[in-house]
């Protein structure tokens, strides 16, 4: 890998580590402290297609319900579940397949998440401000999922 790609990869991984650190220790998520499960996957490639995924969930949510903060080509945040029946059991809308995510459905009553999930279409340009937007979207989705589950 070139030095430029290595630097870009380190920068993005550092931003994702900061997001994860905020989830576990920051004030924005303090009301759920101790309730998070986070699965982290970083894939390094020879080109500039840096892939970082954080699958975040609260332990009390139904199995498979998570929020993905990811940087593949784009940087985005989306609430999802792989089980269509879970959508039918909890959502007021019809299950909506996640665009570009095989066998996944949005776990949200929000519309147009195919577009609204994006923070940055060219994720390699990720900044501190973009990381803050990811955190804000993450909190919004956590609150919505908790509201959905509370009304069941």
C-alpha positions as CSV (number, residue, x, y, z in Angstrom):
1,X,0.0,0.0,0.0
2,X,1.2,3.5,-0.7
3,X,2.0,5.8,2.2
4,X,-1.0,8.0,1.2
5,X,-3.4,5.1,1.5
6,X,-1.8,4.0,4.8
7,X,-2.3,7.5,6.2
8,X,-5.9,7.7,5.0
9,X,-6.6,4.3,6.5
10,X,-5.1,5.2,9.8
11,X,-7.1,8.5,9.9
12,X,-10.4,6.7,9.2
13,X,-9.7,3.9,11.6
14,X,-8.8,6.5,14.2
15,X,-12.2,8.3,13.6
16,X,-14.0,5.0,14.0
17,X,-12.1,4.3,17.2
18,X,-13.2,7.7,18.5
19,X,-16.8,6.9,17.6
20,X,-16.6,3.6,19.5
21,X,-15.0,5.4,22.4
22,X,-17.8,8.0,22.5
23,X,-20.4,5.2,22.5
24,X,-18.9,3.5,25.6
25,X,-17.6,6.5,27.5
26,X,-19.0,9.8,26.1
27,X,-21.8,11.9,27.6
28,X,-23.9,11.7,24.4
29,X,-24.7,8.0,25.2
30,X,-24.3,8.0,29.0
31,X,-28.0,7.0,29.6
32,X,-27.3,3.6,27.9
33,X,-23.8,3.1,29.5
34,X,-23.2,-0.6,30.1
35,X,-25.9,-1.7,27.7
36,X,-24.0,-1.6,24.4
37,X,-22.8,-4.5,22.3
38,X,-20.4,-3.4,19.4
39,X,-19.0,-5.6,16.7
40,X,-16.1,-3.9,14.9
41,X,-14.8,-5.0,11.5
42,X,-12.0,-3.2,9.6
43,X,-10.9,-4.6,6.2
44,X,-7.7,-3.4,4.7
45,X,-7.3,-3.6,1.0
46,X,-4.5,-2.7,-1.4
47,X,-6.5,0.2,-2.9
48,X,-8.3,3.1,-1.3
49,X,-11.5,1.2,-0.6
50,X,-11.1,1.3,3.1
51,X,-13.9,-0.6,4.9
52,X,-14.8,0.0,8.5
53,X,-18.0,-1.3,10.2
54,X,-19.4,-0.8,13.6
55,X,-22.6,-2.8,14.3
56,X,-24.1,-1.3,17.5
57,X,-27.0,-2.5,19.5
58,X,-28.4,-2.4,23.0
59,X,-28.5,-5.7,24.8
60,X,-32.3,-5.5,25.4
61,X,-33.2,-5.2,21.7
62,X,-34.6,-8.1,19.8
63,X,-32.0,-10.4,18.3
64,X,-30.4,-9.0,15.1
65,X,-31.6,-5.4,15.5
66,X,-28.5,-3.2,15.1
67,X,-27.3,0.2,13.9
68,X,-24.5,0.1,11.4
69,X,-22.0,2.9,11.2
70,X,-19.9,2.2,8.2
71,X,-17.4,3.5,5.8
72,X,-17.1,1.6,2.6
73,X,-17.1,3.9,-0.4
74,X,-19.6,6.1,1.4
75,X,-19.8,7.0,5.1
76,X,-23.3,6.2,6.5
77,X,-25.5,5.2,9.4
78,X,-28.4,2.8,9.2
79,X,-30.7,0.9,11.6
80,X,-31.2,-2.7,10.3
81,X,-32.2,-6.2,11.0
82,X,-31.8,-9.4,8.9
83,X,-35.1,-10.9,9.9
84,X,-38.1,-9.5,8.0
85,X,-40.5,-10.9,10.6
86,X,-38.9,-8.7,13.3
87,X,-39.9,-5.7,11.1
88,X,-43.4,-7.0,10.7
89,X,-43.7,-7.6,14.5
90,X,-42.5,-4.1,15.5
91,X,-42.8,-1.5,12.7
92,X,-45.8,0.4,11.6
93,X,-44.5,0.4,8.0
94,X,-43.9,-2.4,5.6
95,X,-40.4,-4.0,5.8
96,X,-38.1,-2.0,3.5
97,X,-35.0,-3.7,2.1
98,X,-31.7,-1.9,2.8
99,X,-30.3,-0.8,-0.5
100,X,-26.9,-2.4,-1.2
101,X,-27.2,-4.6,2.0
102,X,-28.2,-8.2,1.0
103,X,-31.0,-9.7,3.2
104,X,-31.2,-6.7,5.5
105,X,-34.2,-4.5,6.2
106,X,-34.3,-1.0,7.7
107,X,-35.5,-1.2,11.3
108,X,-37.1,2.2,11.3
109,X,-40.4,3.9,10.5
110,X,-38.4,6.7,8.8
111,X,-38.8,7.0,5.1
112,X,-36.1,7.5,2.4
113,X,-33.3,5.9,4.5
114,X,-31.7,4.8,1.2
115,X,-30.6,8.5,0.9
116,X,-30.9,9.8,4.5
117,X,-28.4,7.2,5.9
118,X,-25.5,9.0,4.1
119,X,-23.2,11.3,5.9
120,X,-20.6,11.5,3.1
121,X,-20.7,9.9,-0.4
122,X,-16.9,9.9,-0.6
123,X,-16.1,8.5,2.8
124,X,-12.3,8.7,2.5
125,X,-12.7,12.5,3.2
126,X,-14.1,11.8,6.6
127,X,-13.6,14.7,9.1
128,X,-14.2,15.2,12.8
129,X,-17.5,16.9,11.9
130,X,-18.5,13.9,9.8
131,X,-17.8,11.6,12.9
132,X,-20.0,14.0,15.0
133,X,-22.8,13.6,12.4
134,X,-22.5,9.8,12.6
135,X,-22.8,10.0,16.4
136,X,-25.9,12.3,16.1
137,X,-27.5,9.9,13.6
138,X,-26.6,6.9,15.8
139,X,-28.3,8.6,18.8
140,X,-31.4,9.4,16.8
141,X,-31.7,5.8,15.6
142,X,-31.2,4.4,19.2
143,X,-34.0,6.7,20.4
144,X,-36.3,5.7,17.6
145,X,-35.7,2.0,18.1
146,X,-36.3,2.3,21.8
147,X,-39.6,4.2,21.1
148,X,-40.6,1.5,18.6
149,X,-40.0,-1.3,21.1
150,X,-41.7,0.7,23.9
151,X,-45.0,0.9,22.0
152,X,-45.3,-2.8,21.4
